[in-house]
Amino acid sequence: MKSPLTTNEPPRIWDPDEITVTEPATIRRAITAASIGNVTEWYDFGVYAYFEPVISRVFFAGLDHAVATIAAFGLFAIAFLVRPFGGMFFGPLADRIGRTRVLAITMILMALGTFAIGCIPDPAAIGMLAPLFLLLARLVQGFSTGGEYGSAMTFIAEYAPDRRRGYLGSWLEFGTFAGYLLGAATVTLVSAALSPEDLVSWGWRLPFFVALPLGFVGIYLRMRLGDTPAFRQMQEDAARVQKERKGRHEFRDVLRLWPFMLVCTGLVVAWNVTNYMLTSYMPTYVSDTLPAMGDDGISSGASQVIQIVVMAVALVTIPLLGKLSDRIGRKPVAMAGAIGLVVLALPMILLIRSETPVTVFLGLLMMGLLLICFSATMPSTLPSLFPTHVRAGGLSIAFNVAISLFCGTTSLAVGTLVSATGDLNWPAYYLIAAGVVGIISLILLNEPNGQRMWGSAPSAVDHEEALLIYAGQGGGEPGHLSRT
């Protein structure tokens, strides 16, 4: 199951001066610049998720509580509908004008979209225009996020040396968890410092304002860097690229990679169903769904504290697993997560249903540890599925279609199934299905660890390693799907 695009890349010996060697300081700046976008994106996620009750009161004060809650979650979910359009726009654009420029654009849009929510006039003054402005801001956030993550994964993967790509790529997800924790902590501090009246009146705006300075920091870091070595190499070899692409469109090239797109989609489903189950559905399941269905559950405050502790544990563990994947491979780490979902999903949910803070913590911690088996490996695995000239586009499209159709809808789908059937174990069944999808996708994937990126020269830590790669027959073939 090999892409037609790979048949035009014959094996070759790479001379030492053709092998990419990037200064460690430049790599560190690249990782920081890419990760800061994820901090901003998930900062918004944390702020909106934790402020959902306040947003319901502010923007939907005249509605029934249940209807207002649904409306607030609906505005949160609406961003997922436009993410594929953002991916289809920004991904191919990054393949044409460069990863750095697109990441600067998406950073600006994300920061402005979050900041704009805090600037919306008082709903008492402008009526229904207020939720409409909130809708518009969420659409801007979703559109920019659609281009942000795929381009950021591409950016880091193309900067990273081949044998350190797992560790360096894992810092992108470190930014994800750091942003969520920052958002949760900011909301917690603002809520503790202000009275409920002040919080509803004006205090809810403060966490959204923080996004603007975060955005300025991200733009500054990103604009200090040139584009990735792989993209510059592609530009320097423009005559060959033009010959390859003559009479063809990038979307057509991406469609030719449909086996790779399917495997990418499957890996994203296993990864992000688990992600949204933990970060989006579990807080509601623990504090609202279980009590409503006859179980005791735990308080909302206890649920928030447990969630923050679990995310903090994940935060410090992700780089360790990323480094482990550079030693033993991406597939063993990710396969442990996929098999764990199948085997441990039901025990996790039963622990959570035991209704004590300790058992809830243990169940959520198990889920979090399985999640980071994907979070630590996917940022370095998914970019390896696509050649340089369509990498950002193919990755962004596959990633965001999977998020929009299968992952962002996790809370809605599981919540509906639980309500319709009365079976509180549906989160486990859903995770088992995601694990099966992940196992199948990983079986079809050849190990990318230590391999050069498809369509790019090998990348070494230093000149000594470049000489070793040269002596070792040119660094091997790029990662691809297995032919079995």
N, C-alpha and C positions, 0 to 999 in steps of 0.2 A: 504494500500500500504506500507507494512512493509518489510524491508530487511530480507532475511533468516538468516543473521548474527546476528540479534537482538534476535532471538528465543532462543539462547544459553546463554543469559544473564538474569537470573532470578532476580526478585526483591530481595533486601537484605538490612539488617540493617548494616550501617557502624559504627564501633567503633570509638570513638574520636581519637585514635592514628592512625587510618587508613586514616583519613581526611587530605588532604594536606594543610599545612600552610607554606607559603613562606614569607621570610622577605621582608618588603617593599623596602629596599635598593636593594635587588636582583631583584625584579620585575622592579624597575626603570632602572637598568642596562640592563635588558633583553629588555625592550621596546626601549631604546636608541640604543642598538646593532642591533635590527631588523630593526628599522626605518632608520638607516644610509644607509642601502642597497637601500632602496627606494629613498633616497636623491640622491645617486650616479646614479641610473637608470634614474630618471627623470631629473637630471641635464643634462645628455647626451641628453635626449629628447628635453629639452629646447634649448640647444646649437645647436643641429642639425637643429631644426625647424627654429630658428631665423637666423641661418647662411646659410640657404638653398640657397639664392641668391649668396653668396660668394662661397659656395661649388660648385655651378654650374659653376661659372667663373673659379675656380681653376682647377677642375678635368675634365671639359667638355668645355674647352675654344674654341675648334674648331667646336663645334656644334651650330646649330641654337638655339636661346634663348629658344624657346618653348620645343625643344627636350632636351636641357640641363636641363631644369627645371623638365621635366618628368623623366629623368635619375636620377637626385638627389633624387626626391621623391621615385623612384623605389628602390634605394639603401636603403632609409629609411624603406620602406615597406618590404624589403627582410628579415629583422630580424624577422618579424612575422611568416614567413613560417617555421622557425626552432624552434620556441618557443614550439610547442607541443612535439618535439623530446627532447628538454631540460627538459620539464615537465615529460615525460615518463622515462627519465634517472635519473634525480636528485630526483624526488618525491619518487619513490620506494627506492632509495638509502638512503634517509633521514629516511625512515621507518626501514632500516636495520642497518645503522651505526650511526644514530642520527641526530637531526636537526642542532646542533651546527657545526658539521664538514662540512655538506653540505653547510650551509650558509657561512662558511669561504671560501670554494672552489668557490662558485658562486660570492662572493665578489671580490676575486682575479681576476677571469675571466672578470667580468664587468669592473673593474678598468683598467686592462691591455688592454682590447678591446678599451675603450675610449681613453686611453693614446696613443695607437698605431696609432690612426687616426692622431694625431698631429705629429707623427714621420715619416709619409709617405714621402719619398723623393719628391722633386719638380717634378711635372708631365712633365715639360719641359725637364727634364733630363732622365726620365725613361719611358716616353710615356704611353702606355695603361696599363703598369704594375701598375700605380698609382691607377686608378679606381678599378683594380683587388684587390689590397691591401686594398682599402676601403671596397670592398665587403667582403673580408675575415674578417676584423675587425667587420663589422656589423653582420656577421654570428656568430662570437664568442659572441658578445653582446646579440644577440637573443637567442642563446643556453643557456647562463648563466641566462638570465632573465627568461627563461622558468622554471628553477628550483628555482629561487630566491623568487618569490612572494608567491607561494603556501607554501613553507617551512617557510617563514617569518610569514605568517598568522597562520600556525600551531604552530610555536614557541611562538608567543605572546598569542594565545588562550590557550595553555597548561600551560603557566606560570600564567595567570591571574586568580584571584579568581572568582568564579562563578557569584557573584553579581556585579562585577566591570569590567566584560569582555568587555562590550560595550565601556566604556570610554577608557580603556587601549588599546583595539584594534584599536580605532579611531586614535591613534597616529601613526599607520603605514601609514595611508593616509595623516596625517599631514606631514610625511616625503616626500610623493609623491608631494604634492603641494609646499613644501619648496624646493625640488630639482628643480622643474620646474622654480620657481621664481629665484633661485640661478643661473640657467643656463641662463635665460632671462636677468637677471641683469648683469651677467658677459659679455655676448655678447654686451649688450648696452654700458657698460663702455669701453670695448675694441674698439668698433666701434667709440665711441665719442673721444677717446684719440688718435686714429691713422688716418692717411690720407687713402683714398680709395686705393691708390697704396700700402702702407705698409700693409694694411689689407689683400689684395690679395697676397702679396709677402710672408709675414711671420706671420702677426698678427693673422690670423685665427687659428693658431696652439695653441695659448696661453690658451684659455678656455678648450681645450681638455687635456692639461697638468695638469690642476687643479684636474682632476679625480684621479690621482695617490695618492696625499696626502689624499684625501677623502677616497680612498680605504684602505690606511694604517690605518687610524683612525677606519674605520669599522672593519677591521680584528682584530685590537687590542681589541676593545670592545667586539667582539664576542668570541674571544679565552679566555677571562677572565671568561667566564661563563661556568658552567657545563650544561649538557643537561636538558631538561624540566622535571618536576616532573612526568608527565604522561609517558614519554619515559623511565625514570628510573624505574618507577613502572612496566612497561611492561617487561623490562629486568630482574627485580627481579623475575617476575612470568614467567620466560622463559619456564618452564616445561609445563604450561598450554597453552602458546602460541604455542609451538611446537606441542602439541597435536592437537590444533585447526587447525594448518596449515599443518599437516602431509599430504603429497601427494598432496598438493595444491600449486598453484603459486599465488603471490600477484596480478598479472593482472587478474587472474580468480576470485579472491575475489572481486576486484574492479568491474568487469563486473557484478557480482551478485548484485551489488548496483546500477543497471542502473536507477531505479526511482530517487534515490538521485542524481545521476550524471546528469540526465535531469533537475531536479529542480535547481541544482547548475549552470548548463549551462544557464538556463533561467534567473536566477538572475544576472549572469555575463553579459549577453547580455543587459539587461535593464540598468545596471550600466555603462558598458564600451562603448556602443554605444553613450550614453550621454557624456561620458568622451571624446572620440575621436572626437565627433561632436564639442564640445566646444574648445578643445585644438589643434586639428589638422585641421579641416575643416573650422571652422568659420573665422580664420584670412584670409584665402584665399577667402572665400565667400564674406567677407565684403570689402576687398581692391581690389580684382581682378575680381571675378565672377560677382558681381553686376554691376560694370562699363562696363564689357564686354557684359552684357546682356541688356544694355540700361539704367540701374539705375546709379545714381551718386556714391553711396558708400562713403567711407571715406578714407583718406590717410592711407598708410601702417604704418606710425609713430603713428597716432592717434589710429589705431587698436591695435598696440602693447601696448601702454599705457593703453588702456581700458582693454585689456586682463590681464595685470599684476595686475591692480586694482581689477578685478573680482577674480583672483586667490588669492590675498591677503585677500580679504573678506572671501573666502572659507577657507583659512588657519586657520583663528582665529575662525571660526564657527564650524569646524568639531569636535573638542573635546567637545564643548557644546552639540552638538547633540548626540555624543557618550554617554555623561553622562545622557542626557535625556532618551536615549534608555534603560539605566539601571533602570530607574524609571517606564517608561510606556511600555517598550518592544521594540524589534527590528521591529516587523511587522508594528506597527502604523507609525513609522518614515519612513520606506522603502515604505510602501503603500502610504504615502503622496507623495513621490517622483514619484511613478509609476502612480498614478492617475493624478498628476500634469502634467506629460508628455502628457497624453492623452488630458487633458482639456486645457492646456496652451501652447502646442507646436506651434499651428498656431498663437496665439497672440504674442508669442515671436518672431517668424520669421517676422511677419508683423511690429513689432517695429523695428527690425534690418533693415528691408527694408525701414524704414522711412528716413534713410540716414542722420540723424543728430547725432553727438556724444552722445547727451543725450539719445536719443531713442535707439541707438545701445547699449549703456551701460546698460540701463534698460533691454533690451531683453537678453543680455548676462548674466547679473546678475541673472535674473530669471532662466536661464538655469543652471548657476553655483549653485544656491541654491537647485534646484531639484537634481543636481548631488550629492551634499554632503549628501542628505538624504540616498543615497546608500553608499557613501564613508565612512560615519560615522558608518554604521551598518554592512556592508558585511564582514569586517575582523573578526568580532566576530560571524557572522551567518554561513558563509560557512564552517568553520572547524567543526561545530557541526553536519554536515550532514554525517560524516564519523567516524568509530571507530578508536581507537588509532593505531592499527597495520597496517592500510592502509590509515591513515588520510592524510599524506603528499602526498602519491602517487595518491590517488583518487582525492584530491583537485587540485593538480598540473595538472593532465591530463585534468579534466573537465574544469578548468579555462583556460588553454592555448589553448585547442581546440576551445573553444568559442571565445577567443581573436583572434586566427588566422583566423577562418572561417567567423565570423560575425562582430567583433568589429574593428580589425585592418584595415579592408577593408572599413570602413565607408566613409572615404574621397573619395576613388576611386568610390564606388558605388553611393554615392549621387552626386558627380561631374559628373559622366557619365549620371545619370538620368536627372539632370538639363540640361546638354548639349543636350541630345537626345530629350527632350520634350519641352524645353524652359520654363518650369514651375519652377519659383524660390522658390516655396513653398515646394519642395521635402524634404528639411531638416526637416520640420514640419511633413510630412507624415512618414518619417523614425523614428522620435522620438515617434510618436503616436504608431507605430507598436512595438517599443521597450517597451513602457509603457504597452501595452496590454500583452506582454510576461511576463513582471515583475508582473503584477497583477495576472495572472494565476499561476505563480510560487509561489507567496506569499500565495495564497489561499491554496495551497497544503502543505505549511510549517507550522509545529507546532511551537509555540513561544519558542525560545531557551533561552530567558532571565532568568537568575537565575538557570538554569538547569546545572547539571554536564555534562562534556564532555563524549560522548559515549565511553564506555570501560575504563573509568578512575574513580578514586575515586573523591568524592566531593572536592572542593577547597575552603578554607575559608580565610578571611582576617586576622584573628587572632585566638587564641585558644578559646576565648570566643565564637566566631561565630561557631567554630567547635563543641562546646558543644551544641549550639542551633540547629545545623544541626542534630546532633545525637538525640536530644530530639524530633526533627520534623520528625522522621521516616526515617532517612538516606539520606535526600537531594533530593529525587524524582528521576524520570526517565530522561534519556538523551533526548535531543531534537531530533525529528524525523519528518518524513512527516505525515500529518494527514491521517487517514484511510478512509476518506470520498471520 
